[in-house]
Amino acid sequence: MSNASPNDDVVDLTRRLLACPSVTPAIGDVFTALEAMLTPLGFTVDRFVAGGPPDGPVENLLAWRTTGAGPHFAFAGHLDVVPPGPGWTSDPFVPDVRGDLLYGRGAVDMKGAIAAFVAALADVPADLPGTISLIITGDEEGPAVHGTLALMERMAARGLRPDLCLVGEPTSAARLGDVVKIGRRGSVNMWIRVAGVQGHVAYPHLADNPIPRLVRILSAIEAEVLDEGTDWFQPSNIEITDLDVGNAAHNVIPGAATARISIRFNDRHSGASLIDRIAAIAARDGGTVEAKISGESFLTQPGPLSGMVQQAIHEVTGLDAELSTTGGTSDARFLSRLCPVVEFGLNNATMHKLDEAVALADLHDLRRIYRLIVERALAD
């Protein structure tokens, strides 16, 4: 017995989501469209709005269906998209099929994957025991303050805790199914400030130029070797991303100098330990540090979940997917606190670009892959 409905075509579902403008933070019509897809499939849908300005309001959707006792398998994703920007061949929020591709902002990142998962649910036997849930936020592309973290609190309040989680981020690189993410590096940004005393360049003894001290601090930071990498992670890296003294005059010694650095780090470090390390370097030359941790690193060791995903990919595409931890952060960094989590989705070649597009064949294949994963996750 299946859940098949007349509205389960994966291309049609993708088009319906693409037609809803949802620049981050997303709210409104796009969630209404998704709810309308899930309700006929027997899902309980909980929509709620979290937060306020400047990082909200953000809408989130939690949906679940339980059929007897069994494992809880969750799918996580986001309906918000980055701003399309000018220069598109067609309206980025009017889905357009040209040739073998479907164009629209969010086609691969990641409305196409959400549509593929919903379409797959129509193929999953309705009497398969266990719980299937969807954890869908409108705040992944933005600050991610009122999104997945708020959803996790909502799940805890309802007594929902998944045993396994798949995040539908566009992980594929050259072909659908060539890469599965089993971890991500952490991210921390730091702002270094060195105070001085403003003065005339002709009277340096009456001033204190902060720039040489900031340069020494940055030189020392640049010389730091954080690690040599691990079995699953590339070496952590520090990048200087901004340098500013705000000095519009050529004959003035500035009163302060600032810089910003960004560190992407593997599981040999925590955000807090790196902040302490950089703060100690800065303090030697009178610098102070403010920091924001965007996320800690996580790693799901290769095992049943990643193996299940690789097997499903191979059966549909014939590819042997590579397990990887490369790339930026994702909301899997939060969900990894709950259960084993891996990421797998569409080809990422056009994400965040003009004329973002997904191959129609990939949508159909991803639906088949997701169906196999769900059925085997519940069968276990």
Residue pairs with C-beta under 8 A, 6 or more apart in sequence:
1 125
1 126
1 127
2 122
2 123
2 124
2 125
2 126
3 41
3 42
3 121
3 122
3 123
3 124
3 126
4 122
4 123
5 40
5 41
5 122
7 13
7 37
7 40
8 118
8 119
8 122
9 119
10 115
10 116
10 119
10 363
10 364
10 366
10 367
11 97
11 102
11 360
11 363
11 364
13 37
13 115
13 118
13 119
14 95
14 102
14 107
14 111
14 112
14 115
14 116
14 358
14 363
15 95
15 102
15 104
16 33
16 37
16 115
17 30
17 33
17 34
17 79
17 106
17 111
17 114
17 115
18 93
18 95
18 102
18 104
18 105
18 106
18 107
18 111
19 33
19 93
19 94
19 95
19 104
20 28
20 29
20 30
20 32
20 33
20 79
20 93
21 29
21 30
21 93
22 28
22 29
22 30
22 79
22 80
22 81
22 106
22 138
23 80
23 81
23 82
23 83
23 84
24 80
24 81
24 82
24 138
24 139
24 140
24 141
24 142
25 55
25 56
25 57
25 58
25 59
25 80
25 138
25 139
25 142
25 146
25 147
26 58
26 59
26 78
26 79
26 80
26 81
26 138
26 139
27 49
27 57
27 58
27 59
27 138
28 59
30 79
30 138
31 47
31 59
31 61
31 79
31 136
31 138
34 61
34 79
34 114
34 118
34 136
35 45
35 47
35 61
35 63
37 118
38 45
38 63
38 118
38 134
39 45
41 65
41 118
41 121
41 122
42 65
42 126
43 63
43 64
43 65
43 132
43 134
44 63
44 64
44 65
45 61
45 62
45 63
46 61
46 62
46 63
46 154
46 158
47 59
47 60
47 61
47 62
48 59
48 60
48 62
48 150
48 154
49 56
49 57
49 58
49 59
49 60
50 56
50 57
50 58
50 59
50 60
50 146
50 147
50 150
51 57
51 58
51 139
51 145
51 146
51 150
55 139
55 142
55 143
55 145
55 146
56 139
56 145
56 146
57 146
58 137
58 138
58 139
58 142
58 145
58 146
58 147
58 150
59 138
60 136
60 137
60 138
60 139
60 146
60 147
60 148
60 150
60 151
60 154
61 79
61 134
61 136
61 137
62 133
62 134
62 135
62 136
62 151
62 154
62 155
62 158
62 160
63 133
63 134
63 136
64 131
64 132
64 133
64 134
64 160
65 131
65 132
65 133
66 130
66 131
67 126
67 127
67 128
67 129
67 130
67 131
68 129
68 130
69 129
69 130
70 128
70 129
70 130
70 131
70 378
71 130
71 131
71 163
71 164
71 377
71 378
71 380
72 130
72 131
72 132
72 133
72 160
72 161
72 162
72 163
72 164
73 130
73 131
73 132
73 133
73 162
73 163
73 164
73 165
73 166
73 374
73 377
73 378
74 132
74 133
74 134
74 135
74 162
74 164
74 165
74 166
74 335
74 339
75 117
75 132
75 133
75 134
75 135
75 165
75 166
75 167
75 168
75 370
76 134
76 135
76 136
76 148
76 165
76 166
76 167
76 168
76 331
76 332
76 335
76 341
77 110
77 113
77 114
77 117
77 134
77 135
77 136
77 137
77 140
77 167
77 168
77 169
78 110
78 136
78 137
78 138
78 139
78 140
78 141
78 147
78 331
79 106
79 111
79 114
79 136
79 137
79 138
80 137
80 138
80 139
80 140
80 141
80 142
81 105
81 106
81 109
81 111
81 141
82 105
82 109
82 141
82 352
84 92
84 93
84 105
84 354
85 354
87 354
88 354
88 355
89 103
89 354
89 355
90 96
90 103
92 103
92 104
92 105
92 356
93 104
93 105
94 104
95 102
95 103
95 104
95 107
96 102
96 103
96 104
97 103
97 360
100 359
100 360
100 361
101 357
101 358
101 359
101 360
102 112
102 357
102 358
102 360
102 363
103 355
103 356
103 357
104 111
104 356
104 357
105 356
106 112
106 356
107 350
107 356
107 357
107 358
108 170
108 345
108 346
108 347
108 348
108 349
108 350
108 351
108 356
108 357
108 358
109 169
109 170
109 346
109 348
109 351
109 352
109 356
110 168
110 169
110 170
110 345
110 346
112 345
112 346
112 358
112 362
112 363
112 366
113 168
113 169
113 170
113 345
113 346
113 366
114 134
114 136
114 168
115 363
116 168
116 363
116 366
116 367
116 370
117 134
117 168
117 367
117 370
119 367
120 367
120 368
120 370
120 371
120 374
121 132
121 374
123 367
123 371
124 132
124 371
124 374
124 375
124 378
125 375
128 375
128 378
128 379
129 378
130 377
130 378
131 160
131 162
132 374
132 378
133 155
133 160
133 162
135 148
135 151
135 152
135 155
135 165
135 335
136 151
137 144
137 147
137 148
137 150
137 151
137 331
138 147
139 145
139 146
139 147
139 148
140 147
140 148
140 330
140 331
144 294
144 331
144 334
147 331
148 331
148 334
148 335
149 334
152 334
152 335
152 337
152 338
155 161
155 338
161 338
161 339
162 338
162 339
163 339
164 305
164 339
164 340
164 341
164 377
165 332
165 335
165 338
165 339
165 340
165 341
165 342
166 305
166 309
166 341
166 342
166 343
166 344
166 370
166 373
167 330
167 331
167 332
167 335
167 341
167 342
167 343
167 344
167 345
168 343
168 344
168 345
169 181
169 330
169 332
169 343
169 344
169 345
170 345
170 346
170 347
170 348
170 351
171 179
171 180
171 181
171 324
171 327
171 343
171 344
171 345
171 348
172 178
172 179
172 344
172 345
172 346
172 347
172 348
173 179
173 347
173 348
173 349
174 347
175 317
175 319
175 347
176 317
176 346
176 347
176 359
176 362
176 365
176 366
177 313
177 314
177 316
177 317
177 319
177 321
177 365
177 369
178 319
178 321
178 322
179 321
179 322
179 324
180 306
180 309
180 310
180 313
180 321
180 322
180 323
180 324
180 342
180 343
180 344
181 323
181 324
181 325
181 326
181 327
181 330
181 332
181 342
181 343
181 344
182 232
182 299
182 300
182 301
182 302
182 306
182 323
182 324
182 325
182 342
183 232
183 233
183 267
183 297
183 298
183 299
183 300
183 325
184 295
184 297
184 298
184 325
184 327
184 328
184 329
184 330
184 332
184 333
185 233
185 234
185 236
185 264
185 265
185 266
185 297
185 325
185 329
186 264
186 265
186 266
186 269
186 270
186 271
186 293
186 294
186 295
186 296
186 297
186 329
186 333
187 262
187 263
187 264
187 265
187 293
187 294
187 295
187 328
187 329
188 262
188 263
188 265
188 271
188 274
188 275
188 291
188 292
188 293
188 294
189 241
189 260
189 261
189 262
189 263
189 291
189 292
189 294
190 260
190 261
190 262
190 263
190 275
190 278
190 289
190 290
190 291
190 292
191 258
191 259
191 260
191 289
191 290
191 291
192 214
192 217
192 218
192 258
192 259
192 260
192 261
192 278
192 282
192 287
192 288
192 289
193 256
193 257
193 258
193 287
193 288
193 289
193 290
194 210
194 211
194 213
194 214
194 217
194 256
194 257
194 258
194 282
194 285
194 286
194 287
194 288
195 210
195 255
195 256
195 286
195 288
196 207
196 208
196 209
196 210
196 211
196 213
196 253
196 254
196 255
196 256
196 257
197 206
197 207
197 208
197 253
197 255
198 207
198 252
198 253
198 254
198 255
199 206
199 207
199 208
199 252
199 253
200 206
200 207
200 251
200 252
200 253
201 250
201 251
201 252
201 253
202 251
204 253
207 253
208 253
209 253
209 254
210 245
210 254
210 255
210 256
210 257
210 286
211 245
211 254
211 257
213 257
213 285
213 286
213 287
214 243
214 257
214 258
214 259
214 285
214 287
216 285
217 259
217 281
217 282
217 284
217 285
217 287
218 240
218 243
218 259
218 261
220 281
220 284
221 238
221 240
221 261
221 278
221 281
222 238
222 240
224 238
224 277
224 281
226 235
226 236
226 237
226 238
226 263
226 265
226 268
226 269
226 274
227 235
227 236
227 266
227 268
227 269
228 235
229 235
229 266
230 266
230 267
230 268
232 299
232 323
232 325
233 266
233 267
233 268
233 297
233 299
233 325
234 266
234 325
234 326
235 266
236 263
236 264
236 265
236 266
236 268
236 269
237 263
237 264
238 261
238 262
238 263
239 261
239 262
239 263
240 259
240 260
240 261
241 260
241 261
241 262
242 258
242 259
242 260
243 257
243 258
243 259
243 260
244 257
244 258
244 259
245 254
245 256
245 257
245 258
246 254
246 256
247 254
261 278
263 274
263 278
265 271
265 274
265 297
266 297
266 325
267 297
267 298
267 299
269 297
270 296
271 291
271 293
271 295
271 296
272 293
275 289
275 291
275 293
278 289
278 291
279 288
279 289
282 288
282 289
294 329
295 329
295 333
295 334
296 333
297 333
298 332
298 333
298 336
298 341
299 325
300 306
300 336
300 340
300 341
300 342
302 323
303 340
304 340
304 380
305 340
305 341
305 342
305 377
306 323
306 342
308 373
308 376
308 377
308 380
309 321
309 342
309 344
309 369
309 373
310 320
310 321
310 323
311 372
311 376
312 369
312 370
312 372
312 373
312 376
313 319
313 321
313 344
313 369
314 320
314 321
315 372
316 365
316 368
316 369
316 372
317 365
317 369
321 344
330 343
332 341
332 342
332 343
335 341
344 369
345 366
346 358
346 362
346 363
346 366
347 358
347 359
347 362
350 356
350 357
